[in-house]
Amino acid sequence: MSLGSLSQAESPDVVTSSDQYSRRFSGAVGEYFLARQSRLIREMLSEACPSPTRVLEVGGGHAQVVPVLLELGHEVWVQGSDQLCMARVRRVVESLPEESRSRVHLVESPLDKLPFDDRTFDIVVSIRTLAHVDDWTGFVSELSRVSRRAVLIDYPPVVSWNVFYPLFFRVKRWFEGDTRPFHRFRRSQLSREFSSRGLDKGKERRQFFLPMGLHRKLGMLTLSIKAELIFEAVGLTSILGSPALFLAERVLSA
């Protein structure tokens, strides 16, 4: 197993690409989670780069994002830290029409040593990864290095229900069953890190006001949808929602 300077515990894509992890997004409520995530990603990337281009997805073995990227017309490189990470995304890709399959390239490498030159890709995406990497500033640096135009990540904001994480992690684990420890962030932290690497423009969209684990435990899709629509309408989701999608853009000279 080749993971560079990261141990397997430091390679969150080994976990997120597993069948066990995918069960967190099974059923009607899980499909709702993915639909919401996909819609926001689609909207944010369409604004950042309206035309099809080259996109790298780091830690994308969970196969949650590659269909969206292909739908937008991009040519996509999906990176994983081990062959274990590639099985799920490979199955998804093989089920696609030939035209879509031809636009997907699978790459194995350490998360912190991407095998690409500086600014190889217009857009770099990494979902469900940052919160589980200890050297998160180094990870942000590597994502920024290979991006010419923008980086899109997700993260758990401190200013959300995650503020209670130190007190209620055991409760969260009981709710969700297989929750891992994770790092929380403030938007200002991420803005500073990306800005120091030349990506000065930051945009954010938050996904759910109520904890996803609560939605899973209740298993009531209609209630979840109605509740989240209300919280979004009154502005609570944009202030206190989690997880957050954060898009950092580089100001390109004319």
C-alpha positions as CSV (number, residue, x, y, z in Angstrom):
1,M,0.0,0.0,0.0
2,S,1.5,3.3,-1.1
3,L,0.3,6.2,1.0
4,G,3.4,8.4,1.0
5,S,3.8,10.2,4.3
6,L,0.1,9.6,5.2
7,S,-0.8,6.4,7.2
8,Q,-3.9,4.5,6.3
9,A,-5.7,6.2,9.2
10,E,-4.7,9.5,7.5
11,S,-6.2,8.4,4.2
12,P,-9.9,9.2,4.6
13,D,-10.7,8.1,1.1
14,V,-10.0,4.5,2.1
15,V,-13.0,4.8,4.4
16,T,-15.3,6.9,2.3
17,S,-14.9,4.6,-0.7
18,S,-16.0,1.6,1.3
19,D,-19.3,-0.2,1.0
20,Q,-19.9,0.4,4.7
21,Y,-19.6,4.1,4.3
22,S,-21.9,4.1,1.2
23,R,-24.6,2.8,3.4
24,R,-24.7,6.2,5.2
25,F,-26.3,7.4,1.9
26,S,-28.6,4.5,1.2
27,G,-32.4,4.7,1.3
28,A,-34.6,7.7,0.5
29,V,-33.0,10.0,3.1
30,G,-29.5,9.1,1.8
31,E,-30.6,9.8,-1.7
32,Y,-31.9,13.2,-0.5
33,F,-28.5,14.0,1.0
34,L,-26.7,13.2,-2.2
35,A,-29.3,15.1,-4.3
36,R,-28.8,18.2,-2.2
37,Q,-25.1,18.0,-2.3
38,S,-25.1,17.4,-6.1
39,R,-27.3,20.4,-6.8
40,L,-25.1,22.8,-4.8
41,I,-21.9,21.4,-6.4
42,R,-23.5,21.8,-9.8
43,E,-24.5,25.4,-9.1
44,M,-21.2,26.4,-7.6
45,L,-19.1,24.9,-10.4
46,S,-21.3,26.2,-13.1
47,E,-20.7,29.7,-11.8
48,A,-17.0,29.2,-11.4
49,C,-16.4,27.6,-14.8
50,P,-19.4,27.6,-17.2
51,S,-17.5,25.8,-20.0
52,P,-16.3,22.1,-19.9
53,T,-12.7,21.8,-18.7
54,R,-10.2,19.5,-16.9
55,V,-11.2,18.7,-13.4
56,L,-9.4,16.7,-10.7
57,E,-11.3,15.1,-7.9
58,V,-9.1,14.2,-4.9
59,G,-10.3,11.3,-2.8
60,G,-13.2,10.7,-5.1
61,G,-13.4,6.9,-4.7
62,H,-16.9,7.3,-3.1
63,A,-18.2,8.1,-6.6
64,Q,-20.6,10.8,-5.3
65,V,-19.3,13.6,-7.4
66,V,-18.0,12.2,-10.7
67,P,-21.6,11.9,-12.2
68,V,-22.1,15.6,-11.6
69,L,-18.8,16.5,-13.1
70,L,-19.5,14.4,-16.2
71,E,-23.0,15.9,-16.5
72,L,-21.3,19.4,-16.6
73,G,-19.3,18.1,-19.6
74,H,-15.9,18.1,-17.8
75,E,-13.0,15.7,-18.4
76,V,-12.4,14.2,-15.0
77,W,-9.4,12.7,-13.2
78,V,-10.4,10.8,-10.0
79,Q,-7.6,10.4,-7.5
80,G,-7.5,7.7,-4.8
81,S,-4.7,6.9,-2.3
82,D,-4.9,3.1,-2.9
83,Q,-6.5,0.6,-5.2
84,L,-9.0,-0.1,-2.5
85,C,-10.4,3.3,-3.1
86,M,-11.0,2.7,-6.8
87,A,-13.5,-0.2,-6.8
88,R,-16.6,1.8,-6.2
89,V,-15.9,4.6,-8.7
90,R,-14.7,2.0,-11.2
91,R,-18.1,0.2,-11.0
92,V,-19.9,3.5,-11.5
93,V,-17.7,4.5,-14.5
94,E,-18.1,1.1,-16.2
95,S,-21.9,1.5,-16.0
96,L,-21.8,4.8,-18.0
97,P,-22.1,5.2,-21.7
98,E,-18.9,5.1,-23.7
99,E,-18.8,8.8,-24.3
100,S,-18.8,9.5,-20.5
101,R,-16.4,6.6,-19.7
102,S,-13.9,8.1,-22.1
103,R,-13.8,11.3,-20.1
104,V,-12.8,9.6,-16.8
105,H,-9.2,8.8,-15.7
106,L,-8.4,7.0,-12.5
107,V,-5.2,7.9,-10.7
108,E,-3.6,6.3,-7.6
109,S,-1.3,8.5,-5.5
110,P,-0.8,9.7,-1.9
111,L,-3.3,12.5,-1.0
112,D,-0.5,14.8,-0.1
113,K,1.7,14.1,-3.2
114,L,-0.5,14.5,-6.3
115,P,1.4,13.4,-9.4
116,F,0.6,16.5,-11.5
117,D,2.4,19.7,-12.3
118,D,1.4,23.1,-10.9
119,R,-2.0,24.4,-12.2
120,T,-2.6,21.3,-14.3
121,F,-6.4,21.5,-13.7
122,D,-8.8,24.4,-14.0
123,I,-10.8,23.0,-11.0
124,V,-9.9,20.7,-8.2
125,V,-12.6,19.1,-6.0
126,S,-12.3,17.2,-2.8
127,I,-15.4,16.1,-0.9
128,R,-15.5,14.2,2.4
129,T,-11.8,14.4,2.9
130,L,-10.5,17.6,4.5
131,A,-12.0,17.1,7.9
132,H,-10.2,13.8,8.4
133,V,-6.6,14.9,7.3
134,D,-4.4,15.9,10.2
135,D,-2.1,18.1,8.1
136,W,-5.0,20.0,6.7
137,T,-2.9,23.0,5.7
138,G,-0.6,20.8,3.7
139,F,-3.6,19.3,2.1
140,V,-5.0,22.7,1.1
141,S,-1.6,23.6,-0.2
142,E,-1.5,20.6,-2.5
143,L,-5.0,21.1,-3.8
144,S,-4.2,24.8,-4.5
145,R,-0.9,23.9,-6.2
146,V,-2.5,21.8,-9.0
147,S,-5.5,24.2,-9.5
148,R,-5.4,27.0,-12.0
149,R,-8.8,28.5,-11.4
150,A,-10.7,27.1,-8.3
151,V,-10.8,24.6,-5.5
152,L,-14.1,23.2,-4.1
153,I,-14.1,21.4,-0.8
154,D,-16.6,20.6,2.0
155,Y,-16.0,20.9,5.7
156,P,-17.8,20.8,9.1
157,P,-18.2,24.4,10.3
158,V,-17.6,25.2,14.0
159,V,-20.6,27.6,13.8
160,S,-23.2,24.9,13.5
161,W,-24.4,22.0,15.6
162,N,-20.7,21.0,15.4
163,V,-20.0,23.5,18.2
164,F,-21.2,20.8,20.6
165,Y,-18.9,18.1,19.1
166,P,-16.5,17.9,22.1
167,L,-19.4,17.2,24.4
168,F,-21.6,15.1,22.3
169,F,-19.3,13.0,20.0
170,R,-20.4,9.8,21.7
171,V,-24.1,10.7,21.1
172,K,-23.3,11.5,17.5
173,R,-21.6,8.1,17.1
174,W,-24.6,6.4,18.6
175,F,-26.8,8.2,16.1
176,E,-24.7,7.5,13.1
177,G,-23.0,4.2,14.1
178,D,-19.7,4.7,12.4
179,T,-18.8,8.3,12.9
180,R,-15.1,9.1,12.9
181,P,-13.4,11.9,14.8
182,F,-13.1,15.0,12.6
183,H,-11.7,18.5,12.4
184,R,-14.0,21.5,12.5
185,F,-13.2,24.7,10.8
186,R,-14.1,28.4,10.7
187,R,-14.6,29.9,7.2
188,S,-12.0,32.5,8.1
189,Q,-9.4,29.8,8.6
190,L,-10.0,28.3,5.2
191,S,-10.2,31.7,3.5
192,R,-6.8,32.6,5.0
193,E,-5.2,29.4,3.9
194,F,-6.5,29.6,0.4
195,S,-5.8,33.3,0.1
196,S,-2.1,32.7,1.1
197,R,-1.9,30.4,-1.9
198,G,-3.4,32.8,-4.4
199,L,-7.1,31.8,-4.3
200,D,-8.5,35.0,-2.9
201,K,-12.2,34.7,-3.7
202,G,-14.3,32.5,-1.4
203,K,-17.9,31.4,-1.7
204,E,-19.8,29.1,0.6
205,R,-23.1,27.1,0.6
206,R,-24.3,25.2,3.6
207,Q,-26.3,22.0,3.1
208,F,-28.5,21.1,6.1
209,F,-29.6,22.9,9.3
210,L,-30.3,19.8,11.3
211,P,-27.6,17.2,11.8
212,M,-27.5,14.5,9.1
213,G,-27.4,11.9,11.7
214,L,-30.7,13.0,13.1
215,H,-32.3,12.8,9.6
216,R,-30.9,9.3,9.3
217,K,-32.2,8.2,12.7
218,L,-35.7,9.5,12.0
219,G,-35.8,8.0,8.5
220,M,-38.7,10.3,7.6
221,L,-38.0,11.8,4.2
222,T,-41.0,14.0,3.9
223,L,-40.4,15.5,7.3
224,S,-36.7,16.0,6.6
225,I,-37.4,17.8,3.3
226,K,-40.1,20.1,4.8
227,A,-38.1,20.9,7.9
228,E,-35.0,21.8,5.8
229,L,-37.0,23.9,3.4
230,I,-38.3,25.9,6.3
231,F,-34.9,26.4,7.9
232,E,-33.5,27.4,4.6
233,A,-36.3,29.9,3.9
234,V,-35.8,31.7,7.3
235,G,-32.1,31.9,6.8
236,L,-30.9,29.5,9.5
237,T,-29.2,27.0,7.1
238,S,-27.0,29.7,5.5
239,I,-25.8,30.7,9.0
240,L,-25.7,27.5,11.0
241,G,-25.9,24.7,8.4
242,S,-23.5,21.8,8.0
243,P,-21.6,20.5,6.1
244,A,-20.5,23.5,4.1
245,L,-19.3,23.6,0.6
246,F,-16.5,26.2,0.1
247,L,-15.3,27.4,-3.3
248,A,-11.9,29.2,-3.4
249,E,-11.2,31.0,-6.7
250,R,-8.0,32.4,-8.1
251,V,-8.2,35.9,-9.6
252,L,-6.7,35.4,-13.0
253,S,-5.1,38.2,-14.8
254,A,-6.5,39.2,-18.2
